[in-house]
Every structure is written in C-alpha cells, then in structure tokens.
Amino acid sequence: MDLDSARHLLHPKLTVLATCVDGEGNPNIITLAWAMPTSIDPSLVAISVGETRYSHDLIHSVGEFVVNIPSSDLLDEVKLCGSRTGLTADKFEETDLTPVDSEEVAVPLIEECPAHIECELVDEFRTGDHTIFVGEIVHGSVEEGIFDESSGTFDMDKFEPVCHVGGSEFVTSGRKI
Ligand SMILES: Cc1cc2nc3c(=O)[nH]c(=O)nc-3n(C[C@H](O)[C@H](O)[C@H](O)COP(=O)(O)O)c2cc1C
C-alpha cells in the first residue's frame, strides 16, 4: 500500500469548524478533520493545524480557539471554510455564519453550530508539517435536547454530524451498532 494514503485509513472523522482571531479580534474559521479529546483531567482537546494555514499563526499567537461542531445541514459551509483562506477572505461573511461572543474566550463561536468547546491554548507540538495545538476546555455549550450530559452522548436520532471520508466525500450518522 502507498504509505501516503495509509493515514486516510483513520477516516471517516468527525469534522469541526474551529474559530480563531487575529491580534485585532477579526475572526476566522478553519475546517478540521484532525481534532480529538486528549485528556480527561485536565479536560483537554487537540487540533492538528497545517503550518501553512492562516489559522495556524492566529492560534499560536493569540492562544485561544473554539471548536464548533457542525451538523450535516452546514456541509457547504464546512467545504467553503476548508478551501478558502482567511488571509484573503472573510469566511463569516462568505458563509453567512454568525459570530457570537463566547463565554470564556475572546474568540467568537458560530451560532449555527449546535455545539461549542471553548479552549485556552496550553501546549503545542510540531508534528511534521502540522502543529498539534492542545487546548484546555474552559467552557462547553450544546443545543438543548440533542446531548445527554449524564452519559456524555449525543442523541444520534437528533444530531447528524459531518464526517470526512476523504477527498470530497462525507458521511453522516448511520445505524446504531
Ligand atoms: C473536510 C476537510 C478537513 C480538513 N481538515 C484539516 C485539518 O485537520 N487540519 C488542517 O490543517 N487543515 C484541514 N483542512 C484544510 C483547511 O481547512 C484549509 O486549508 C483552509 O482553507 C485553511 O484556512 P485558513 O488559511 O483560513 O486557516 C481540511 C479541509 C477540509 C475540506
């Protein structure tokens, strides 16, 4: 097997829209398939961001980001935020997504996404041509009725995630197993 395609065997992956800001508070959105929880106590999440991405330097220098979890109705926005760069485009304007003040960080969250994880950057690791940014969760929010906090699970009859298979292929939730 071609070694270059082997990492794609880890897909499909839940795909998120991470928000970040520049030094003047102008917000940007980046689509990420490489995002995961990485510690229970403290509660940490990690995102892997390519060094060439505009968002890379924003997250590194400002030290905060929000992981917004879109549902399948936002697929077009996921694609746009994953193909345009915030260096030359205002992705909030282009997508018509709405930036809303977060509770604990200066980075806005995306109103149309049903769930949000606000993070403060606590560590970062260079991994080849990407950087893993580790964020401590300082606030979380989720649309009422779609997530059971006692079991920590989405109601999959009520939430359709965007999962990236590879290339331009995506899937959403299927049957329960
Ligand atoms: C489905 C999908 C998943 C992606 N996942 C990642 C990822 O995990 N890490 C990354 O650095 N770029 C990823 N990208 C590419 C970036 O989203 C893309 O390069 C984006 O235009 C960068 O925006 P920026 O320059 O405004 O930061 C993904 C793109 C798509 C469409």
The ligand as a Tripos MOL2 file, in Angstrom:
@<TRIPOS>MOLECULE
LIG
   31    33     1     0     0
SMALL
NO_CHARGES

@<TRIPOS>ATOM
      1 C1        -13.0550   18.1890    5.2610 C.3       1 LIG1
      2 C2        -11.7830   18.9750    5.4740 C.ar      1 LIG1
      3 C3        -10.9770   18.6690    6.5650 C.ar      1 LIG1
      4 C4         -9.7990   19.3840    6.7990 C.ar      1 LIG1
      5 N1         -9.0400   19.0780    7.8950 N.ar      1 LIG1
      6 C5         -7.9280   19.8000    8.1550 C.ar      1 LIG1
      7 C6         -7.1540   19.5320    9.3200 C.ar      1 LIG1
      8 O1         -7.4810   18.6860   10.1490 O.2       1 LIG1
      9 N2         -6.0300   20.2840    9.5260 N.ar      1 LIG1
     10 C7         -5.6430   21.2820    8.6630 C.ar      1 LIG1
     11 O2         -4.6240   21.9460    8.8940 O.2       1 LIG1
     12 N3         -6.3710   21.5610    7.5480 N.ar      1 LIG1
     13 C8         -7.5020   20.8570    7.2880 C.ar      1 LIG1
     14 N4         -8.2490   21.1360    6.1900 N.ar      1 LIG1
     15 C9         -7.8020   22.2020    5.2760 C.3       1 LIG1
     16 C10        -8.1060   23.6210    5.8040 C.3       1 LIG1
     17 O3         -9.4110   23.7030    6.3240 O.3       1 LIG1
     18 C11        -7.9310   24.6370    4.6570 C.3       1 LIG1
     19 O4         -6.5900   24.6250    4.2240 O.3       1 LIG1
     20 C12        -8.3710   26.0310    4.9990 C.3       1 LIG1
     21 O5         -8.5980   26.7360    3.7960 O.3       1 LIG1
     22 C13        -7.3690   26.8010    5.8540 C.3       1 LIG1
     23 O6         -7.9450   28.0250    6.2150 O.3       1 LIG1
     24 P1         -7.0940   29.2530    6.7880 P.3       1 LIG1
     25 O7         -5.9650   29.5040    5.8320 O.co2     1 LIG1
     26 O8         -8.0880   30.3890    6.8480 O.co2     1 LIG1
     27 O9         -6.5990   28.8570    8.1440 O.co2     1 LIG1
     28 C14        -9.4260   20.4270    5.9300 C.ar      1 LIG1
     29 C15       -10.2480   20.7390    4.8280 C.ar      1 LIG1
     30 C16       -11.4160   20.0220    4.6140 C.ar      1 LIG1
     31 C17       -12.2950   20.3760    3.4460 C.3       1 LIG1
@<TRIPOS>BOND
     1     1     2 1
     2     2     3 ar
     3     2    30 ar
     4     3     4 ar
     5     4     5 ar
     6     4    28 ar
     7     5     6 ar
     8     6     7 ar
     9     6    13 1
    10     7     8 2
    11     7     9 ar
    12     9    10 ar
    13    10    11 2
    14    10    12 ar
    15    12    13 ar
    16    13    14 ar
    17    14    15 1
    18    14    28 ar
    19    15    16 1
    20    16    17 1
    21    16    18 1
    22    18    19 1
    23    18    20 1
    24    20    21 1
    25    20    22 1
    26    22    23 1
    27    23    24 1
    28    24    25 2
    29    24    26 1
    30    24    27 1
    31    28    29 ar
    32    29    30 ar
    33    30    31 1
@<TRIPOS>SUBSTRUCTURE
     1 LIG1         1 GROUP 0 **** ****
